[in-house]
């Protein structure tokens, strides 16, 4: 069973109330739900929130909302609480081979096929999975807001970094992307249920704190992260100005 969980907290520092923001006549959370509902691989979809206003909006749309704590440090932790509550309430079986896909609540134009292509590799042996896409410009490659990835021959992550990796010796950094197949992270995550429970118990790790990348905590603890290459690149909404950018990108 693959459960889609959409973490949606109200108190965003840069954009309070973001899940309820109007985007072209629909709320952000409505758009995310509509896209997720078109994925064919999900057995169940729930919104994990910390706010009654978001929960009520979801229920009015015919969706299922689960109330979670307000103090979760990440969407991963919120996903685990929501999953655990589904098990406790008897809505799903407590099966360690279940998977959870963390569907970002700030990507209102997520393509459903992107969810399905990640779900396609969840065969029971995969512990954690996420996506990557090619880097085709020096601007993207050297942008510290974009996490870059190196992988092994099995497409498992070796490292994530805000710096371009690998370093190309004796090549102009402006030309690196022309001489090596670089990839950057696309933040759709899948977790096997037993692994999800374990990684939420891990303390912050030195590499995670250095790069401010949560997934490095999992790598440092010895977990394997499978990468799926995707061609889907949908805009996220981090602040109000991103709404117009996202709408323009679809025109």
Beta strands, then each sheet from edge to edge (+ up, - down):
strand 1: 2-8
strand 2: 22-23
strand 3: 26-27
strand 4: 44-49
strand 5: 65-67
strand 6: 99-102
strand 7: 128-134
strand 8: 148-151
strand 9: 157-161
strand 10: 183-192
strand 11: 225-229
sheet 1: 5+ 4+ 1+ 6+ 10- 7+ 11+
sheet 2: 5+ 4+ 1+ 6+ 10- 8+ 9-
sheet 3: 2+ 3-
end
